[in-house]
Amino acid sequence: QVQLVESGGGLVQPGGALRLSCAASGSFCRIGDRGWYRRALGKQRGLAENISSDGTTNYADSVKGRFTIARDNAQNMVYLQMNSLKPEDTAVYSCVADVHPTRWERHNYWGQGTQVTVSS
């Protein structure tokens, strides 16, 4: 059983910063791509950014220059540093991982999500 658990969400003022963390645990051979998605109230979930196993990153235009994704493969962690936060960044942020439980299987696993609210 694989679990992804996010932490680090909360309330922050516009212009502030937050760092989200996502820990992967359980039994697996390896983890491929990892990413952060977000869903604002009344909107569809969309990609914030992701990072491949070799460190290649892909960002949504709305967060470029403000958000930075990083991963620690030894600790099975992925992080999202969010700077210069705006009210429109308010959303539930969920991490996702392309997990290979065995050499012959792969599944996308999702965390439960963490709320980020940007408001004065």
C-alpha positions as CSV (number, residue, x, y, z in Angstrom):
1,Q,0.0,0.0,0.0
2,V,1.4,3.4,-1.1
3,Q,0.5,6.6,0.7
4,L,1.2,10.2,-0.1
5,V,0.8,12.7,2.7
6,E,0.9,16.5,2.2
7,S,1.7,19.1,4.8
8,G,2.5,22.8,4.9
9,G,-0.7,24.4,3.8
10,G,-2.4,27.3,5.6
11,L,-3.4,30.9,5.5
12,V,-0.9,33.5,4.2
13,Q,-1.1,37.1,3.2
14,P,-0.7,38.2,-0.4
15,G,3.0,38.4,-1.2
16,G,3.9,35.8,1.4
17,A,5.4,32.4,1.0
18,L,4.6,28.8,1.9
19,R,6.4,25.5,1.5
20,L,4.4,22.4,0.9
21,S,5.8,18.9,1.5
22,C,4.6,15.5,0.2
23,A,5.9,12.3,1.8
24,A,5.6,9.0,0.0
25,S,5.5,5.8,2.0
26,G,4.8,2.1,1.5
27,S,6.2,-0.6,-0.7
28,F,7.5,0.3,-4.2
29,C,10.4,-0.2,-6.5
30,R,10.7,3.4,-7.6
31,I,8.9,6.6,-8.2
32,G,8.8,8.3,-11.5
33,D,7.3,11.7,-12.2
34,R,5.9,13.7,-9.2
35,G,3.8,16.8,-9.2
36,W,1.5,19.2,-7.6
37,Y,-2.0,19.9,-8.8
38,R,-4.4,22.5,-7.4
39,R,-8.1,23.0,-7.5
40,A,-9.7,26.3,-6.7
41,L,-13.3,26.4,-5.5
42,G,-15.6,26.0,-8.5
43,K,-12.8,25.3,-10.9
44,Q,-11.2,22.2,-12.4
45,R,-8.0,20.7,-11.0
46,G,-5.0,21.9,-12.9
47,L,-1.3,21.3,-12.9
48,A,0.8,23.6,-10.9
49,E,4.1,21.9,-11.7
50,N,5.8,18.6,-11.9
51,I,9.2,17.1,-11.9
52,S,10.6,14.0,-13.5
53,S,12.9,11.5,-11.9
54,D,15.8,13.2,-13.7
55,G,14.8,16.6,-12.3
56,T,13.2,18.0,-15.4
57,T,10.5,20.4,-14.4
58,N,7.3,21.7,-16.0
59,Y,5.4,24.7,-14.7
60,A,2.0,26.3,-15.4
61,D,2.4,29.8,-16.8
62,S,0.6,31.2,-13.8
63,V,3.3,30.1,-11.3
64,K,6.5,30.5,-13.3
65,G,9.0,32.6,-11.5
66,R,7.2,32.2,-8.2
67,F,6.9,28.5,-7.4
68,T,9.7,26.0,-7.3
69,I,9.4,22.2,-7.2
70,A,12.1,20.0,-5.8
71,R,12.4,16.3,-4.9
72,D,14.5,14.3,-2.5
73,N,14.6,10.8,-3.9
74,A,16.5,9.4,-0.9
75,Q,13.7,10.5,1.4
76,N,10.8,10.0,-1.1
77,M,9.9,13.6,-0.7
78,V,8.7,16.3,-3.0
79,Y,8.4,20.0,-2.1
80,L,6.7,23.0,-3.5
81,Q,8.2,26.4,-2.5
82,M,5.6,29.1,-3.2
83,N,6.7,32.7,-3.1
84,S,4.9,36.0,-4.0
85,L,1.6,34.3,-3.3
86,K,-1.5,35.9,-4.8
87,P,-5.2,35.5,-3.8
88,E,-5.7,33.5,-7.1
89,D,-3.3,30.9,-5.8
90,T,-5.9,29.9,-3.2
91,A,-6.8,26.3,-3.7
92,V,-6.5,22.7,-2.4
93,Y,-3.0,21.5,-3.4
94,S,-2.6,17.8,-4.0
95,C,0.6,15.9,-4.8
96,V,0.7,13.0,-7.3
97,A,3.3,10.4,-7.9
98,D,3.9,7.9,-10.7
99,V,4.7,4.9,-8.5
100,H,6.1,1.6,-9.6
101,P,5.0,-1.0,-7.0
102,T,6.9,-3.7,-8.9
103,R,9.0,-3.8,-12.0
104,W,5.8,-4.6,-14.0
105,E,3.3,-2.2,-12.5
106,R,2.8,1.5,-12.3
107,H,0.0,3.6,-10.9
108,N,-0.7,7.2,-10.1
109,Y,-1.2,7.8,-6.4
110,W,-2.7,11.0,-5.0
111,G,-2.4,12.7,-1.6
112,Q,-5.5,13.9,0.3
113,G,-4.7,17.5,-0.4
114,T,-3.8,20.5,1.7
115,Q,-5.6,23.9,1.7
116,V,-3.7,27.0,0.8
117,T,-5.5,30.3,1.4
118,V,-4.0,33.6,0.3
119,S,-5.9,36.5,1.9
120,S,-5.4,39.7,3.8
